Amino acid sequence: MLTGEHLNNSIFMMSVGEGNILRDYSEIIQRLMAIDLPLIEIGRVHDYPIFQVRINSFSDSHQSVLITAGLHGDEPAGVEAALQFLERDNSSLLQNFSFDVIPCMNPYGYI
């Protein structure tokens, strides 16, 4: 069984204290800006940008994969998983696949 102490060191990367969970969307933007991949602003919600990252060019020889996360503000694990996917070396997958990744579809709900 996981305790609150374990969650502080998990992939959720949240600050837990006094029953409040604090997340900072600017950290997501910083991580996206640090990735050497095309970053496309596809919209805004309450002045928060929504970004899409395209990995590999789409072609008939590649299967297309869409990865979305962060639709529900109380489910941050998907956002972290999408960011970790973008940050890792995916070269073996790029031989057969093209990816569009939207790591946080609802930035206003995430904060």
SULWO-V897708 format. One record per pair of residues at least 24 apart in sequence whose ideal C-beta (glycine too) atoms are under 7 Angstrom apart, sorted by the first residue. I is the first residue (numbers start at 1). J is the second residue. Records with the same first field share a line. If there is no record, write none. Layout:
# SULWO-V897708
I=J + J
This chain:
# SULWO-V897708
11=77 + 80
12=76 + 77 + 80
13=80
14=76
23=76 + 110 + 111
25=107 + 110 + 111
28=79 + 83 + 103 + 104
31=83
35=86 + 87
37=86
45=106 + 107 + 108
46=108
48=107 + 108
50=102 + 105 + 107
52=100 + 101 + 102
53=86 + 101
54=100
55=90 + 94 + 98 + 99 + 101
56=94 + 97 + 98 + 99
57=98
58=98
62=96 + 97 + 98
63=96 + 97
64=98
65=97 + 98 + 99
66=100
67=99 + 101
68=102 + 105
69=103 + 104 + 105
70=103 + 104 + 105 + 106 + 110
71=105 + 106
72=109
73=106 + 109 + 110
76=110
79=103 + 104 + 110
